[in-house]
Amino acid sequence: VLRDDFRQPPGDVVVAAGEPAVLECVPPRGHPEPSVSWKKNGVRVSDKDERLTIRGGKLMVASTLKSDAGVYVCVATNVVGERDSEPAELVVF
C-alpha cells in the first residue's frame, strides 16, 4: 500500500548563503513504511555530499551555496512504487 497524499509536503525555503537550510517532508502512509529520498531539478540528490543529510524525511543542508538553489521534490518509495511530492523551491540569496 502507498497512499497518494503526503502527510507533510515540503514548503519553500529562503536562506542566506552559508546558512543551514532544512526541507521537511512526511511521506504518505504506506505498508511497508516508505523511504524518503529527494530530487533537485529532477535529479536524485546524493547523500555522498557531506553538506547534505537526509534523515527521517528531512533534507538538511549544512551550509548553503548559491548552487543549492533550485526546485526540490520529496520522493516516497516502497515496494508498491513511488510518489513525488509537490515541488518546493530553495532560494539562496
C-alpha positions in Angstrom: 0.0 0.0 0.0 1.2 3.5 -0.7 -1.2 6.4 -0.3 -1.1 9.4 -2.7 -1.2 12.2 -0.1 1.9 13.4 1.6 1.3 14.0 5.3 3.6 17.0 5.1 4.8 18.1 1.6 8.0 20.3 1.6 7.5 24.0 1.6 9.5 26.8 0.0 12.6 27.8 2.0 14.6 31.1 1.7 18.0 31.3 3.3 21.1 33.4 3.1 24.2 31.7 1.6 26.2 30.0 4.3 23.1 29.4 6.5 21.7 26.0 7.1 18.5 25.0 5.3 16.0 22.3 6.1 13.4 21.0 3.8 10.8 18.8 5.6 8.8 16.0 4.2 6.5 13.5 5.9 5.7 10.8 3.3 2.3 9.3 2.6 1.2 6.4 4.8 2.3 3.1 3.3 2.9 -0.6 4.1 5.8 -1.2 4.2 6.6 2.3 5.5 8.0 4.3 2.5 11.6 5.5 2.5 12.2 9.1 1.5 14.7 10.4 -1.0 14.9 13.8 -2.7 15.3 15.2 -6.2 16.7 18.6 -7.1 15.6 19.9 -10.5 14.6 16.4 -11.4 17.9 14.7 -10.4 18.2 12.5 -7.4 20.1 14.1 -4.5 23.1 12.1 -3.4 23.9 12.0 0.3 27.6 11.5 -0.7 27.8 15.3 -0.4 28.9 15.8 3.2 27.0 19.1 3.4 23.7 17.2 2.8 21.9 14.9 5.3 18.7 13.1 4.7 17.2 11.9 8.0 13.6 11.0 8.8 12.3 12.7 5.7 14.2 15.9 6.2 16.8 17.2 3.8 19.3 19.2 5.7 21.9 21.4 4.0 24.7 22.3 6.5 25.9 25.4 4.8 24.0 26.5 1.7 25.7 27.6 -1.5 24.2 29.5 -4.4 24.3 26.3 -6.3 22.0 24.6 -3.8 19.1 26.8 -5.0 16.5 25.0 -7.1 13.3 23.1 -7.1 13.2 20.1 -4.7 10.8 17.2 -4.7 10.4 14.7 -1.9 10.1 11.1 -3.2 8.4 8.4 -1.1 9.3 4.8 -2.2 8.2 1.3 -1.2 7.6 -2.0 -3.0 4.3 -0.7 -4.4 6.0 2.2 -6.2 7.0 5.8 -5.7 5.2 9.1 -5.2 6.6 12.6 -5.8 5.5 15.5 -3.6 4.6 18.9 -4.9 7.8 20.8 -5.7 9.3 23.2 -3.2 11.8 25.9 -4.0 15.0 26.6 -2.1 16.1 30.2 -2.6 19.6 31.2 -1.6 20.4 34.9 -1.5 
